[in-house]
Amino acid sequence: MAQLVTELSLSSVSGKHNKLDAVDHSCNLEIKIKLGILLQKPDSAVDLVIPYNEKPEKPAKTHKPSLDEALQWRHSLDKLLHNNYGLATFKSFLKSEFSEENLEFWVACEDYKKIKSPVKMAEKAKQIYEEFIQTEAPKEVNIDHFTKDITMKNLVEPSPRSFDLAQKRVHALMEKDSLPRFVRSKFYRELIK
């Protein structure tokens, strides 16, 4: 800290620009340290234990949509994503193309927003980051560096909105690219017969 004060004092002689550089460097360092703590691997095998649910949850019943409902999906990704049958059909289509990571990320973000516990939220944020956001992630989504940087900064103090920007970018990609392909697919054509 004393070094930062010295740097700031010296930089006042050379101008305001150097002051901003020192403060910016300090903020970036703080963000990196906090993010590093968030992304640390578990210290013991106890952290890796997955609780066993004796009564597995039954998936929500999915009813085949009416023709009118299914036809609305052509123009509304949101209506498709908020219909259990539509979501399952869309997921099957994306899996057939080996491109389901965007949908899985979108669903993970929706689940994340429902978490109330700050501890569980931080754990889920770490999981989502490692699975979808970080470079070379197993299911890395295609988002720009600006969005990645904003998302990383949001994860320093996780909140229900931490992934909002990334989720919006992925939603836009699905709407522009995946939805039109889905509408032309055999999955959708079978549905509207």
MODELLER restraints for C-alpha pairs under 7 A, 6 or more apart:
rsr = mdl.restraints
at = mdl.atoms
rsr.add(forms.Gaussian(group=physical.xy_distance, feature=features.Distance(at['CA:8:A'], at['CA:19:A']), mean=5.60, stdev=0.5))
rsr.add(forms.Gaussian(group=physical.xy_distance, feature=features.Distance(at['CA:8:A'], at['CA:22:A']), mean=6.87, stdev=0.5))
rsr.add(forms.Gaussian(group=physical.xy_distance, feature=features.Distance(at['CA:11:A'], at['CA:18:A']), mean=5.37, stdev=0.5))
rsr.add(forms.Gaussian(group=physical.xy_distance, feature=features.Distance(at['CA:11:A'], at['CA:19:A']), mean=5.58, stdev=0.5))
rsr.add(forms.Gaussian(group=physical.xy_distance, feature=features.Distance(at['CA:12:A'], at['CA:19:A']), mean=6.65, stdev=0.5))
rsr.add(forms.Gaussian(group=physical.xy_distance, feature=features.Distance(at['CA:31:A'], at['CA:153:A']), mean=6.70, stdev=0.5))
rsr.add(forms.Gaussian(group=physical.xy_distance, feature=features.Distance(at['CA:31:A'], at['CA:156:A']), mean=6.47, stdev=0.5))
rsr.add(forms.Gaussian(group=physical.xy_distance, feature=features.Distance(at['CA:34:A'], at['CA:156:A']), mean=5.75, stdev=0.5))
rsr.add(forms.Gaussian(group=physical.xy_distance, feature=features.Distance(at['CA:35:A'], at['CA:155:A']), mean=6.96, stdev=0.5))
rsr.add(forms.Gaussian(group=physical.xy_distance, feature=features.Distance(at['CA:35:A'], at['CA:156:A']), mean=5.57, stdev=0.5))
rsr.add(forms.Gaussian(group=physical.xy_distance, feature=features.Distance(at['CA:38:A'], at['CA:126:A']), mean=6.67, stdev=0.5))
rsr.add(forms.Gaussian(group=physical.xy_distance, feature=features.Distance(at['CA:39:A'], at['CA:126:A']), mean=6.07, stdev=0.5))
rsr.add(forms.Gaussian(group=physical.xy_distance, feature=features.Distance(at['CA:62:A'], at['CA:84:A']), mean=5.66, stdev=0.5))
rsr.add(forms.Gaussian(group=physical.xy_distance, feature=features.Distance(at['CA:62:A'], at['CA:85:A']), mean=5.12, stdev=0.5))
rsr.add(forms.Gaussian(group=physical.xy_distance, feature=features.Distance(at['CA:63:A'], at['CA:85:A']), mean=6.31, stdev=0.5))
rsr.add(forms.Gaussian(group=physical.xy_distance, feature=features.Distance(at['CA:64:A'], at['CA:85:A']), mean=6.20, stdev=0.5))
rsr.add(forms.Gaussian(group=physical.xy_distance, feature=features.Distance(at['CA:67:A'], at['CA:192:A']), mean=5.90, stdev=0.5))
rsr.add(forms.Gaussian(group=physical.xy_distance, feature=features.Distance(at['CA:70:A'], at['CA:192:A']), mean=6.69, stdev=0.5))
rsr.add(forms.Gaussian(group=physical.xy_distance, feature=features.Distance(at['CA:73:A'], at['CA:79:A']), mean=6.03, stdev=0.5))
rsr.add(forms.Gaussian(group=physical.xy_distance, feature=features.Distance(at['CA:73:A'], at['CA:80:A']), mean=5.19, stdev=0.5))
rsr.add(forms.Gaussian(group=physical.xy_distance, feature=features.Distance(at['CA:74:A'], at['CA:183:A']), mean=6.14, stdev=0.5))
rsr.add(forms.Gaussian(group=physical.xy_distance, feature=features.Distance(at['CA:77:A'], at['CA:175:A']), mean=6.02, stdev=0.5))
rsr.add(forms.Gaussian(group=physical.xy_distance, feature=features.Distance(at['CA:77:A'], at['CA:179:A']), mean=6.83, stdev=0.5))
rsr.add(forms.Gaussian(group=physical.xy_distance, feature=features.Distance(at['CA:80:A'], at['CA:86:A']), mean=5.07, stdev=0.5))
rsr.add(forms.Gaussian(group=physical.xy_distance, feature=features.Distance(at['CA:80:A'], at['CA:87:A']), mean=6.09, stdev=0.5))
rsr.add(forms.Gaussian(group=physical.xy_distance, feature=features.Distance(at['CA:81:A'], at['CA:87:A']), mean=5.03, stdev=0.5))
rsr.add(forms.Gaussian(group=physical.xy_distance, feature=features.Distance(at['CA:89:A'], at['CA:187:A']), mean=6.92, stdev=0.5))
rsr.add(forms.Gaussian(group=physical.xy_distance, feature=features.Distance(at['CA:90:A'], at['CA:182:A']), mean=6.97, stdev=0.5))
rsr.add(forms.Gaussian(group=physical.xy_distance, feature=features.Distance(at['CA:91:A'], at['CA:100:A']), mean=6.45, stdev=0.5))
rsr.add(forms.Gaussian(group=physical.xy_distance, feature=features.Distance(at['CA:93:A'], at['CA:182:A']), mean=6.72, stdev=0.5))
rsr.add(forms.Gaussian(group=physical.xy_distance, feature=features.Distance(at['CA:93:A'], at['CA:187:A']), mean=6.46, stdev=0.5))
rsr.add(forms.Gaussian(group=physical.xy_distance, feature=features.Distance(at['CA:94:A'], at['CA:100:A']), mean=4.81, stdev=0.5))
rsr.add(forms.Gaussian(group=physical.xy_distance, feature=features.Distance(at['CA:101:A'], at['CA:139:A']), mean=5.50, stdev=0.5))
rsr.add(forms.Gaussian(group=physical.xy_distance, feature=features.Distance(at['CA:101:A'], at['CA:141:A']), mean=6.37, stdev=0.5))
rsr.add(forms.Gaussian(group=physical.xy_distance, feature=features.Distance(at['CA:102:A'], at['CA:141:A']), mean=5.92, stdev=0.5))
rsr.add(forms.Gaussian(group=physical.xy_distance, feature=features.Distance(at['CA:102:A'], at['CA:170:A']), mean=6.12, stdev=0.5))
rsr.add(forms.Gaussian(group=physical.xy_distance, feature=features.Distance(at['CA:105:A'], at['CA:132:A']), mean=6.59, stdev=0.5))
rsr.add(forms.Gaussian(group=physical.xy_distance, feature=features.Distance(at['CA:106:A'], at['CA:167:A']), mean=5.94, stdev=0.5))
rsr.add(forms.Gaussian(group=physical.xy_distance, feature=features.Distance(at['CA:109:A'], at['CA:163:A']), mean=6.68, stdev=0.5))
rsr.add(forms.Gaussian(group=physical.xy_distance, feature=features.Distance(at['CA:109:A'], at['CA:167:A']), mean=6.94, stdev=0.5))
rsr.add(forms.Gaussian(group=physical.xy_distance, feature=features.Distance(at['CA:112:A'], at['CA:121:A']), mean=6.89, stdev=0.5))
rsr.add(forms.Gaussian(group=physical.xy_distance, feature=features.Distance(at['CA:112:A'], at['CA:124:A']), mean=6.70, stdev=0.5))
rsr.add(forms.Gaussian(group=physical.xy_distance, feature=features.Distance(at['CA:112:A'], at['CA:160:A']), mean=6.83, stdev=0.5))
rsr.add(forms.Gaussian(group=physical.xy_distance, feature=features.Distance(at['CA:113:A'], at['CA:160:A']), mean=4.67, stdev=0.5))
rsr.add(forms.Gaussian(group=physical.xy_distance, feature=features.Distance(at['CA:115:A'], at['CA:121:A']), mean=5.92, stdev=0.5))
rsr.add(forms.Gaussian(group=physical.xy_distance, feature=features.Distance(at['CA:121:A'], at['CA:158:A']), mean=6.81, stdev=0.5))
rsr.add(forms.Gaussian(group=physical.xy_distance, feature=features.Distance(at['CA:122:A'], at['CA:158:A']), mean=5.94, stdev=0.5))
rsr.add(forms.Gaussian(group=physical.xy_distance, feature=features.Distance(at['CA:125:A'], at['CA:158:A']), mean=6.93, stdev=0.5))
rsr.add(forms.Gaussian(group=physical.xy_distance, feature=features.Distance(at['CA:130:A'], at['CA:137:A']), mean=5.97, stdev=0.5))
rsr.add(forms.Gaussian(group=physical.xy_distance, feature=features.Distance(at['CA:131:A'], at['CA:137:A']), mean=5.28, stdev=0.5))
rsr.add(forms.Gaussian(group=physical.xy_distance, feature=features.Distance(at['CA:131:A'], at['CA:138:A']), mean=5.67, stdev=0.5))
rsr.add(forms.Gaussian(group=physical.xy_distance, feature=features.Distance(at['CA:131:A'], at['CA:139:A']), mean=5.71, stdev=0.5))
rsr.add(forms.Gaussian(group=physical.xy_distance, feature=features.Distance(at['CA:131:A'], at['CA:140:A']), mean=6.69, stdev=0.5))
rsr.add(forms.Gaussian(group=physical.xy_distance, feature=features.Distance(at['CA:132:A'], at['CA:138:A']), mean=6.88, stdev=0.5))
rsr.add(forms.Gaussian(group=physical.xy_distance, feature=features.Distance(at['CA:132:A'], at['CA:139:A']), mean=5.05, stdev=0.5))
rsr.add(forms.Gaussian(group=physical.xy_distance, feature=features.Distance(at['CA:132:A'], at['CA:140:A']), mean=4.24, stdev=0.5))
rsr.add(forms.Gaussian(group=physical.xy_distance, feature=features.Distance(at['CA:132:A'], at['CA:141:A']), mean=5.61, stdev=0.5))
rsr.add(forms.Gaussian(group=physical.xy_distance, feature=features.Distance(at['CA:133:A'], at['CA:140:A']), mean=5.58, stdev=0.5))
rsr.add(forms.Gaussian(group=physical.xy_distance, feature=features.Distance(at['CA:133:A'], at['CA:141:A']), mean=6.34, stdev=0.5))
rsr.add(forms.Gaussian(group=physical.xy_distance, feature=features.Distance(at['CA:133:A'], at['CA:148:A']), mean=6.92, stdev=0.5))
rsr.add(forms.Gaussian(group=physical.xy_distance, feature=features.Distance(at['CA:134:A'], at['CA:140:A']), mean=6.94, stdev=0.5))
rsr.add(forms.Gaussian(group=physical.xy_distance, feature=features.Distance(at['CA:143:A'], at['CA:166:A']), mean=6.95, stdev=0.5))
rsr.add(forms.Gaussian(group=physical.xy_distance, feature=features.Distance(at['CA:143:A'], at['CA:169:A']), mean=6.83, stdev=0.5))
rsr.add(forms.Gaussian(group=physical.xy_distance, feature=features.Distance(at['CA:147:A'], at['CA:165:A']), mean=6.60, stdev=0.5))
rsr.add(forms.Gaussian(group=physical.xy_distance, feature=features.Distance(at['CA:147:A'], at['CA:166:A']), mean=5.98, stdev=0.5))
rsr.add(forms.Gaussian(group=physical.xy_distance, feature=features.Distance(at['CA:151:A'], at['CA:162:A']), mean=6.29, stdev=0.5))
rsr.add(forms.Gaussian(group=physical.xy_distance, feature=features.Distance(at['CA:151:A'], at['CA:163:A']), mean=6.00, stdev=0.5))
rsr.add(forms.Gaussian(group=physical.xy_distance, feature=features.Distance(at['CA:151:A'], at['CA:166:A']), mean=6.88, stdev=0.5))
rsr.add(forms.Gaussian(group=physical.xy_distance, feature=features.Distance(at['CA:154:A'], at['CA:162:A']), mean=5.02, stdev=0.5))
rsr.add(forms.Gaussian(group=physical.xy_distance, feature=features.Distance(at['CA:155:A'], at['CA:162:A']), mean=6.15, stdev=0.5))
rsr.add(forms.Gaussian(group=physical.xy_distance, feature=features.Distance(at['CA:182:A'], at['CA:188:A']), mean=6.43, stdev=0.5))
